[in-house]
Amino acid sequence: MGYLTTDKKKITAKTFIEMKNAGEKITMLTAYDFTTAGIIDAAGIDAILVGDSASNVMAGNANTLPITVDEMIYHARSVVRACNHCLVLCDMPMGSYQVSREEGIRNAIRIIKESGADAVKMEGGAEIADTIKGIVDAGIPVMGHLGLTPQSVNKFGGYGLRAKEEAEAAKLLADAKALDEAGVFGITLEKVPAKLAAEVTASVSAATIGIGAGNSCDGQVLVYADALGMTQGFKPKFLRHFADVNKCMTDGVQEYIKCVKECTFPNANESY
């Protein structure tokens, strides 16, 4: 059945490469808090991404741009405390590595030291390859992120499919190779054509993790609140609902309200 049934040790960045080479798919979901992360880790996930999507999911912002390094450390620390098996990966937020190589290295070190996460994730291609190399040389595993990079939403003008045209596809492939040479252990490919994602996957030694990038990537990632049916009104083509937690929670809350209103909770056995 794969890695989980043959080796119960903590999953690391090195494991990602081993799984890619063995042809075993890598599973990843986001999480941002202790309780949720504990459930996801115990269920057997390979990796949890503490994404800057916490800006949307936890804080209600319109995009990922407002979240800070301090806030990412808070969420990542909460997740790390809950996890015994999976790799915990923390996004480096907008502004934490774009100014200079030195600042990027400094912030990556701070995130790892203060949160206990196993690795960081960074958006961008060849333009940040030198910063990535510096972080890897400092002993911190890095995952890259290409295609639709939400921190660049204002530049892109939205969240549409990326690398449809030949020139952008060629740049993405070159960027993936640059990240690979810089030492990343993985590359997230978001909302790019499946054919291109397959080409990237075959061209790099790093493990590719897809979201809206077809089935040829080495693994897949989704935002847990989307995958479990908690969010409403968001259903892009790449998203499948694997549960209906929204309905389950709504039913539970309504039952609680009913029992309190009818004075059936707490009953005698639930009272001191």
ChimeraX attribute file (.defattr): number of C-alpha atoms within 10 A of each C-alpha:
attribute: neighborCount
match mode: 1-to-1
recipient: residues
	/A:1	6
	/A:2	11
	/A:3	17
	/A:4	15
	/A:5	8
	/A:6	8
	/A:7	9
	/A:8	11
	/A:9	11
	/A:10	13
	/A:11	20
	/A:12	19
	/A:13	22
	/A:14	12
	/A:15	17
	/A:16	24
	/A:17	19
	/A:18	14
	/A:19	17
	/A:20	20
	/A:21	13
	/A:22	11
	/A:23	12
	/A:24	15
	/A:25	21
	/A:26	23
	/A:27	17
	/A:28	24
	/A:29	22
	/A:30	27
	/A:31	30
	/A:32	26
	/A:33	20
	/A:34	17
	/A:35	13
	/A:36	15
	/A:37	28
	/A:38	18
	/A:39	14
	/A:40	21
	/A:41	22
	/A:42	13
	/A:43	9
	/A:44	13
	/A:45	19
	/A:46	24
	/A:47	25
	/A:48	29
	/A:49	27
	/A:50	30
	/A:51	25
	/A:52	29
	/A:53	24
	/A:54	23
	/A:55	20
	/A:56	16
	/A:57	20
	/A:58	13
	/A:59	12
	/A:60	11
	/A:61	14
	/A:62	11
	/A:63	17
	/A:64	22
	/A:65	19
	/A:66	16
	/A:67	20
	/A:68	17
	/A:69	18
	/A:70	14
	/A:71	15
	/A:72	23
	/A:73	23
	/A:74	16
	/A:75	21
	/A:76	31
	/A:77	24
	/A:78	23
	/A:79	29
	/A:80	24
	/A:81	16
	/A:82	18
	/A:83	20
	/A:84	15
	/A:85	18
	/A:86	25
	/A:87	23
	/A:88	29
	/A:89	27
	/A:90	31
	/A:91	26
	/A:92	24
	/A:93	26
	/A:94	20
	/A:95	16
	/A:96	18
	/A:97	21
	/A:98	16
	/A:99	10
	/A:100	13
	/A:101	18
	/A:102	13
	/A:103	15
	/A:104	22
	/A:105	22
	/A:106	16
	/A:107	17
	/A:108	28
	/A:109	18
	/A:110	15
	/A:111	25
	/A:112	20
	/A:113	13
	/A:114	13
	/A:115	21
	/A:116	19
	/A:117	24
	/A:118	21
	/A:119	24
	/A:120	25
	/A:121	24
	/A:122	28
	/A:123	23
	/A:124	21
	/A:125	21
	/A:126	18
	/A:127	12
	/A:128	21
	/A:129	23
	/A:130	15
	/A:131	21
	/A:132	32
	/A:133	22
	/A:134	18
	/A:135	25
	/A:136	20
	/A:137	13
	/A:138	13
	/A:139	11
	/A:140	20
	/A:141	24
	/A:142	27
	/A:143	26
	/A:144	28
	/A:145	25
	/A:146	23
	/A:147	28
	/A:148	24
	/A:149	19
	/A:150	21
	/A:151	19
	/A:152	16
	/A:153	15
	/A:154	11
	/A:155	9
	/A:156	13
	/A:157	8
	/A:158	11
	/A:159	13
	/A:160	12
	/A:161	14
	/A:162	19
	/A:163	20
	/A:164	12
	/A:165	8
	/A:166	9
	/A:167	9
	/A:168	13
	/A:169	19
	/A:170	13
	/A:171	14
	/A:172	24
	/A:173	22
	/A:174	16
	/A:175	23
	/A:176	31
	/A:177	20
	/A:178	19
	/A:179	30
	/A:180	22
	/A:181	17
	/A:182	21
	/A:183	22
	/A:184	26
	/A:185	24
	/A:186	28
	/A:187	28
	/A:188	28
	/A:189	31
	/A:190	23
	/A:191	24
	/A:192	23
	/A:193	18
	/A:194	17
	/A:195	13
	/A:196	20
	/A:197	29
	/A:198	17
	/A:199	13
	/A:200	25
	/A:201	23
	/A:202	15
	/A:203	14
	/A:204	19
	/A:205	19
	/A:206	28
	/A:207	29
	/A:208	32
	/A:209	30
	/A:210	28
	/A:211	22
	/A:212	23
	/A:213	24
	/A:214	21
	/A:215	16
	/A:216	20
	/A:217	25
	/A:218	27
	/A:219	24
	/A:220	22
	/A:221	21
	/A:222	21
	/A:223	21
	/A:224	23
	/A:225	19
	/A:226	23
	/A:227	20
	/A:228	16
	/A:229	20
	/A:230	17
	/A:231	16
	/A:232	9
	/A:233	5
	/A:234	10
	/A:235	13
	/A:236	9
	/A:237	8
	/A:238	12
	/A:239	15
	/A:240	13
	/A:241	14
	/A:242	11
	/A:243	14
	/A:244	15
	/A:245	17
	/A:246	15
	/A:247	12
	/A:248	12
	/A:249	12
	/A:250	11
	/A:251	12
	/A:252	12
	/A:253	12
	/A:254	11
	/A:255	12
	/A:256	14
	/A:257	13
	/A:258	13
	/A:259	14
	/A:260	12
	/A:261	10
	/A:262	9
	/A:263	10
	/A:264	11
	/A:265	15
	/A:266	10
	/A:267	9
	/A:268	8
	/A:269	7
	/A:270	7
	/A:271	7
	/A:272	4
